[in-house]
């Protein structure tokens, strides 16, 4: 890539979006804990709906945008989105975060619909230009996130006769599908590259089934299928993904934090699917399955990939230091407290949510502090990007 003028932070999508996502993940959880504890008034999307909306369509979508804008440039060998277009995309994301707190539902709907669509267009141009058919599916997934965000807003405003949680549930399934696809491509490779003799492998049948069982679960959620159907699909998906993870040999990664965090996050996917099956059967609270996905899987996978890709794309060694290891442990602790604490001590749920929120905020706050200079300064090897 040829050098480009302007601040370094606007040269690649991962730079502003990883930084903003980490700051937002830290601040929004602190606000949610304060709101839940009665310190702050309710937001526009009241209570848990605001919290879920912002974690999904704010935080997770920003990380996906940063990752895909960067990855597509590498996959296609095309110049990345940078400069003024990248600034405008960031401003659109920021508008969505502000407008969701106002009594202007149409403005919030438009902003949160347009951001994923704009990212989809940005990656579609190089993918179509180079006929990179393998990755065209990400265009549809981003567009789906935009549509689901709009459905949530319109349902909350009473303009659509749909459950207000439908957009959140289906949106989480879409993010899960993105993780499943990306993890299948990179986790075995990262494992074998980092650990001699790791032996991470794959089975063709399991690899074909892994995304499709998630697609089936997404379809069941969108169609509001009977709980028995959803439970059966979640149980099947748990078996498939447990088999996939076992083939990656996660027990051999314990001395490589940049790798074990990805395996740990994937293990939370398996746990989420198992808990989802149990929740649909009425054996435990659905929120436990949801937070196994959001805190354990999404939180763990995003902080792991944000660390690894930021180091790789800024010319730094692919090695975790004390700060990175602390981030990963804090994230695992947040998931264990939120899910494990909710199972073992249902009566202490508020305290568990508060503790988990503080651990989550500490993990992403530490990322923002440690990676601010990484994301805002030139590559250490002098190369453009």
Phi, psi and omega in degrees: 000135178286148179298153180230146179283162178107171180302145183300325186297340181260020181266339180211145184299328183295332186295300181289324186285324176294318181294312180295321180297319180293317178297318181291320179299321179291308186290318185292327177290324176296319177296320180294317178297319178295319179294316180296328181276000177087009181279325181246153176289169181290148178273178181305306173275103195300134169054232184302332180294317176297314180300311180295318179301312184288326176292324182275300187273350175261288185294299187299320181293327177294318179295316178299318179299312180299318180294311185290321178300326179280314183295319182297323176300321179287319181295325186257350185058034177253155177301141180284162170294124184207172179068219186302317178300323178292320177301316181296323178294319177295318179297324177295319177297316179297322178300320177298323181290326180281314186294334180291346178264002183253165176274040180238078186299325181292321179295317178296320180298313183296315182297316184281344170281318187287328184299305178299326178294321179294319176296320178300317178295319182298322179274337181294323184302306178290327180294316180290319181300323182261006180055043180273078187293331185301329186252010178296337181299333180292334176297313179295322180293319177296317178299321177298320178297320178296315180297318181293324175298317179295320178299320180298313181296315182293325176292317180296329179276358180078015182269347175231138180272067179227151175302134184294338180274356183298316179298321178293313183298312180291324178297320176296323176297322179295315178297320176301318179296319176301314180297316181299318180292310182295316181299320179299330180280322192253328187297312177299321179295312179301320182296311182291327179289327185271333188233115179296130178074018181298322176072025176295129185221186179212157176247127184305321181292317179295318180296322178291323184284329189305307179287328186289329177291329176288321175301318179297320178294320176300314179299319179296321179291317180297319181277358181054052182295164179299148183303326179296319179295314181297318179298317180296317179294319179295319178297317178297316179298321179299318179296314181299314184283333172295319177296318179299313180297319180300324178293340179274358177056059184297332182294347179268006185254005191297338180264008181232089186303323180296341179260315185294334178296325179290320177293319179298318178297321180291327176298326176293333174297314179300315180295318178303314182294321177295317178292327177297318177300315181292324179293319179295332177279355178085017184270342178204172184290134179302331182297333179292317176295319180299316183281340169297325177283309189289315182275308185289306185278304183292314178300313181293316182291320181293314182292328176292314181287324177298325178288308185295312183291325177296318178294316182295318184278357174246013174076019181265157179298144178277071182216134180273135173260196182296321181296314180297315180299321178296318177302313184295319180292321177299320180293319178295322178296320178300317180292317181296319179293315184292317184269307181297318179296323179293330178283316185280329184221073182302329182291339180261034188297319181297315179297322179294318179296317179298314181294316180296318179298320179292321178294317177301311181297323178295320180298311183282332173296319177295321177299314181300319180292312184289327187256001174304308179293330178294318186275341184252359180243159180298161175304145182286342180266005176082357180284157176292152180121000000 
